[in-house]
Amino acid sequence: MSIRESFLAGPKPKVERVEIEDFGPLHVRAMSAGELGRFEAWMADKPALEDFLARFAVAGVCDENGKLAFGLADLDKLKELDVVFLQRVQEAVARVNRLTKDEVEALEKKA
């Protein structure tokens, strides 16, 4: 196998099982490089706070195989969830994606 083939067959986004207080176990996953770029562009359109939190759920909540659980059509329903719960999910997705506190704050300022 060539270095190119080996490299392109490299690690896929990591899936992690996390415990969310008042909910239980949940799987979240890291974004691919392309997904992260699209996510940052999506956040640049200055979403409201409730959209900010819900968008993290769309971007990272998945099943145990890494298949995302939500899509854009779910945003309105996600925004109806408890804000503290969504904040916990946002923190888990940010951690799995190694988004620093400063990076999350920069995205939040755009919100």
Rosetta silent file (secondary structure, phi, psi, omega in degrees, C-alpha in Angstrom):
SEQUENCE: MSIRESFLAGPKPKVERVEIEDFGPLHVRAMSAGELGRFEAWMADKPALEDFLARFAVAGVCDENGKLAFGLADLDKLKELDVVFLQRVQEAVARVNRLTKDEVEALEKKA
SCORE:     score description
SCORE:     0.000 S_00000001
   1 L     0.000  134.281 -179.406    0.000    0.000    0.000 S_00000001
   2 L   -74.716  163.095  177.423    1.381    3.413   -0.931 S_00000001
   3 H   -59.823  -37.432  178.361    1.810    6.217    1.590 S_00000001
   4 H   -61.162  -49.574 -179.512   -1.061    8.034   -0.148 S_00000001
   5 H   -63.295  -41.864  178.740   -3.397    5.042    0.230 S_00000001
   6 H   -62.008  -44.981 -178.536   -2.294    4.488    3.838 S_00000001
   7 H   -63.378  -47.672 -178.271   -2.785    8.137    4.686 S_00000001
   8 H   -68.786  -20.577  176.065   -6.234    8.372    3.071 S_00000001
   9 L   -90.288    9.006 -175.461   -7.281    5.189    4.877 S_00000001
  10 L   -60.604 -170.271 -174.450   -6.217    6.839    8.146 S_00000001
  11 L   -57.803  137.824  174.573   -8.246    7.374   11.276 S_00000001
  12 L   -93.003  164.242 -179.029  -11.893    8.223   10.949 S_00000001
  13 L   -52.910  134.351 -177.434  -13.619   10.623   13.364 S_00000001
  14 L   -72.097  138.491  174.196  -13.576    9.284   16.913 S_00000001
  15 E  -109.107  133.507 -178.874  -16.837    8.260   18.616 S_00000001
  16 E  -130.491  135.850  174.536  -16.994    8.606   22.385 S_00000001
  17 E   -87.149  125.393 -179.426  -19.620    7.473   24.869 S_00000001
  18 E  -124.669  154.746  174.376  -20.246   10.227   27.410 S_00000001
  19 E   -98.749  123.639  177.097  -22.447   10.531   30.464 S_00000001
  20 E  -107.067  119.493 -179.555  -24.742   13.527   30.375 S_00000001
  21 L   -53.477  137.638 -179.696  -26.103   14.503   33.777 S_00000001
  22 L    68.248   11.873  177.036  -29.888   14.068   34.042 S_00000001
  23 L  -134.372  -52.965 -178.057  -29.885   12.089   30.779 S_00000001
  24 E   117.443 -156.047 -176.940  -27.421    9.205   30.869 S_00000001
  25 E   -72.317  144.052 -179.943  -25.113    7.776   28.237 S_00000001
  26 E  -149.150  145.058  175.481  -24.866    9.457   24.862 S_00000001
  27 E   -99.841  135.342  173.819  -22.505    9.024   21.928 S_00000001
  28 E  -130.296  154.899 -178.554  -20.800   12.042   20.416 S_00000001
  29 E  -134.670  156.923  174.994  -18.252   12.122   17.669 S_00000001
  30 L   -73.555  153.660  176.688  -15.471   14.235   16.365 S_00000001
  31 L   -88.534  152.159  171.238  -15.999   16.024   13.082 S_00000001
  32 L   -73.420  169.800  178.692  -13.929   15.347   10.008 S_00000001
  33 H   -58.337  -42.853  179.430  -11.778   18.211    8.734 S_00000001
  34 H   -66.142  -41.287  178.533  -14.421   19.032    6.109 S_00000001
  35 H   -64.159  -41.022  179.396  -17.259   18.878    8.625 S_00000001
  36 H   -62.621  -41.963  177.674  -15.413   21.185   11.009 S_00000001
  37 H   -61.806  -44.398  178.318  -14.896   23.736    8.228 S_00000001
  38 H   -65.801  -37.673  179.002  -18.578   23.609    7.272 S_00000001
  39 H   -63.388  -46.028  179.286  -19.562   23.847   10.961 S_00000001
  40 H   -63.170  -38.552  177.003  -17.427   26.953   11.492 S_00000001
  41 H   -66.105  -40.674  179.162  -18.906   28.552    8.364 S_00000001
  42 H   -62.464  -39.718 -179.884  -22.409   27.634    9.577 S_00000001
  43 H   -73.248  -21.057 -178.358  -21.690   29.250   12.941 S_00000001
  44 L   -70.392  -12.194 -179.858  -20.401   32.397   11.222 S_00000001
  45 L   -83.586   18.024  174.375  -23.937   33.349   10.210 S_00000001
  46 L    57.994   64.056  178.334  -24.469   34.600   13.776 S_00000001
  47 L   -70.529  152.961  173.324  -26.962   32.086   15.195 S_00000001
  48 L   -67.148  162.418 -176.084  -29.011   32.970   18.260 S_00000001
  49 H   -54.172  -44.563 -178.711  -27.884   31.288   21.505 S_00000001
  50 H   -64.663  -33.884  174.610  -30.501   28.538   21.279 S_00000001
  51 H   -68.530  -39.538  179.708  -29.377   27.817   17.716 S_00000001
  52 H   -54.522  -51.599 -178.783  -25.749   27.838   18.882 S_00000001
  53 H   -67.117  -44.275 -178.937  -26.370   25.040   21.393 S_00000001
  54 H   -64.170  -35.012 -179.939  -28.654   23.040   19.104 S_00000001
  55 H   -65.207  -33.392  174.819  -26.124   23.210   16.260 S_00000001
  56 H   -64.344  -38.894  177.723  -23.531   21.472   18.434 S_00000001
  57 H   -63.362  -44.044  178.512  -26.048   18.637   18.974 S_00000001
  58 H   -60.544  -40.729 -174.705  -26.616   18.377   15.212 S_00000001
  59 H   -76.482  -21.069 -171.348  -22.859   18.352   14.576 S_00000001
  60 H  -132.134  -21.980 -178.568  -21.881   15.772   17.175 S_00000001
  61 E   -74.449  129.979 -174.409  -24.615   13.560   18.664 S_00000001
  62 E  -146.049  176.969  171.275  -24.473   10.162   16.991 S_00000001
  63 L   -86.193 -179.574 -176.245  -25.109    6.460   17.402 S_00000001
  64 L   -65.554  -14.758  178.112  -22.378    4.076   18.550 S_00000001
  65 L   -95.613   -1.279  178.596  -21.204    3.704   14.928 S_00000001
  66 L    93.453    3.988  178.182  -20.748    7.447   14.399 S_00000001
  67 L   -76.923  122.247 -178.345  -23.892    8.028   12.311 S_00000001
  68 E   -59.336  139.337 -175.552  -25.184   11.492   13.177 S_00000001
  69 L   -85.198  -26.045 -173.029  -28.546   11.423   14.953 S_00000001
  70 L  -127.829  159.013  175.311  -29.873   14.815   13.855 S_00000001
  71 L  -131.630 -176.949 -179.164  -30.035   17.015   10.800 S_00000001
  72 H   -57.494  -32.726 -178.606  -30.996   20.594   10.030 S_00000001
  73 H   -65.326  -16.940 -178.612  -34.669   19.638   10.047 S_00000001
  74 H   -91.127   -4.914 -174.954  -34.355   18.841   13.777 S_00000001
  75 H   -54.512  -47.274 -177.360  -33.128   22.291   14.873 S_00000001
  76 H   -61.925  -40.605  178.368  -36.519   23.612   15.966 S_00000001
  77 H   -67.776  -40.915  178.955  -37.223   20.513   18.094 S_00000001
  78 H   -62.739  -36.075 -178.670  -33.730   20.607   19.609 S_00000001
  79 L   -67.905  -13.369  177.819  -34.209   24.261   20.567 S_00000001
  80 L   -83.798   -9.292 -178.084  -37.171   23.202   22.742 S_00000001
  81 L   -77.109  160.579  179.541  -34.875   21.167   25.022 S_00000001
  82 L   -57.536  133.868 -176.032  -33.617   22.362   28.388 S_00000001
  83 H   -63.669  -38.510  179.926  -30.771   24.862   28.018 S_00000001
  84 H   -65.619  -40.850  176.068  -28.623   23.249   30.736 S_00000001
  85 H   -59.988  -48.319  179.920  -28.952   19.862   29.011 S_00000001
  86 H   -64.245  -33.656  176.422  -27.961   21.393   25.663 S_00000001
  87 H   -64.379  -39.274  178.203  -25.016   23.148   27.310 S_00000001
  88 H   -65.287  -40.873  177.408  -23.780   19.790   28.628 S_00000001
  89 H   -64.545  -45.194  179.283  -24.099   18.273   25.159 S_00000001
  90 H   -57.602  -43.423  179.738  -22.297   21.273   23.628 S_00000001
  91 H   -62.896  -40.432  179.576  -19.449   20.855   26.126 S_00000001
  92 H   -66.121  -43.751  179.426  -19.120   17.141   25.303 S_00000001
  93 H   -65.070  -42.257  178.672  -19.070   17.770   21.540 S_00000001
  94 H   -62.292  -42.491 -179.365  -16.541   20.581   21.951 S_00000001
  95 H   -64.075  -45.967 -179.823  -14.305   18.375   24.116 S_00000001
  96 H   -63.059  -31.074  179.351  -14.365   15.435   21.692 S_00000001
  97 L   -90.686    5.273  179.200  -13.500   17.843   18.874 S_00000001
  98 L    53.998   36.079  173.895  -10.723   19.402   20.958 S_00000001
  99 L   -80.624  122.554 -178.690  -12.231   22.831   20.547 S_00000001
 100 L   -70.997  164.368  177.052  -10.566   25.008   23.135 S_00000001
 101 H   -56.663  -41.338  179.983  -12.512   27.283   25.435 S_00000001
 102 H   -63.582  -40.310  179.646  -11.254   30.256   23.401 S_00000001
 103 H   -66.623  -41.281  178.219  -12.467   28.696   20.134 S_00000001
 104 H   -65.373  -41.890  178.474  -15.909   27.963   21.593 S_00000001
 105 H   -62.623  -37.619  178.012  -16.105   31.507   22.989 S_00000001
 106 H   -64.929  -40.881  177.067  -15.187   32.903   19.553 S_00000001
 107 H   -65.840  -39.365 -179.248  -17.998   30.862   17.979 S_00000001
 108 H   -65.480  -35.403  178.200  -20.361   31.995   20.749 S_00000001
 109 H   -64.454  -27.849  176.999  -19.505   35.654   20.115 S_00000001
 110 H   -74.453  -19.201 -178.622  -20.673   35.156   16.551 S_00000001
 111 L   -76.522    0.000    0.000  -23.988   33.942   17.964 S_00000001
